[in-house]
């Protein structure tokens, strides 16, 4: 395992994990609406789910999907539909202690966050890009998956913490509604590359 390749992979993992995308936007909204502690299962689901996805892609699932164009197209549209549904839920949520907040409102679960990685276009780009560039020199597929898992968790936690840090400002129901609608629009906007590709 080349040290230079591992350092390059760490840099790639950090930059792609910490920049805006569906996971980070949803975690920021979760941190603002539910706080950091209640968003922890969501954060762990992103980090561990993405690491598992990278490992499975590297073990051949990517080749199966590439060999069946209809499956790849279907995945694209399922991704878009699911992100639009999540954006609608975010846009129509309020602060957990607000009177109009449904009693069933809760942050995304660990398993839901793991599953979301499979319909997250940015996750696919990150995983496939990392595997093609680094798996031969960074300990193979599992090495890439482990590095991403270790880098991903603190990177996504930053977004949830930023959301939590805004809770005082967002304690006003009008500001919280506006914040949630902006986050929903940004989440939908993060899907534009999928539609144009």
Secondary structure as GFF3:
##gff-version 3
##sequence-region A 1 197
A	DSSP	alpha_helix	3	18	.	.	.	ID=ss1
A	DSSP	alpha_helix	22	34	.	.	.	ID=ss2
A	DSSP	alpha_helix	36	56	.	.	.	ID=ss3
A	DSSP	pi_helix	57	61	.	.	.	ID=ss4
A	DSSP	alpha_helix	62	67	.	.	.	ID=ss5
A	DSSP	alpha_helix	69	91	.	.	.	ID=ss6
A	DSSP	alpha_helix	110	116	.	.	.	ID=ss7
A	DSSP	three_ten_helix	117	119	.	.	.	ID=ss8
A	DSSP	alpha_helix	121	134	.	.	.	ID=ss9
A	DSSP	alpha_helix	140	165	.	.	.	ID=ss10
A	DSSP	three_ten_helix	169	171	.	.	.	ID=ss11
A	DSSP	alpha_helix	173	189	.	.	.	ID=ss12
A	DSSP	alpha_helix	192	196	.	.	.	ID=ss13
###
